[in-house]
Amino acid sequence: MSLYRCSACGCVENTALANYWQRKMDQQPLLCSACDPEIGVWHGQFTQRSATGMLIDGRGLLWHPMTLMSMPAHATIVGIVQEDAQKG
């Protein structure tokens, strides 16, 4: 399950449950299903939660700190999601 941070609300979202790939190809902001005007509702596949504290890899995808030991070799951590002062 590939995860990313919604650029509007800062939540964790799954690339398969929103328009991630289309938006990425079109170089548009990466939005969760709730913030995407084409969808407009949270999918309910998991609880909507903040990405604060999650690890960011070189591709911009998110990893939970508990999965650090099981990450694939190609995934290099480049940062950690900090609380957004405007949203926080």
Beta strands, then each sheet from edge to edge (+ up, - down):
strand 1: 3-5
strand 2: 12-14
strand 3: 55-57
strand 4: 62-63
strand 5: 77-80
sheet 1: 1+ 2-
sheet 2: 4+ 3- 5+
end
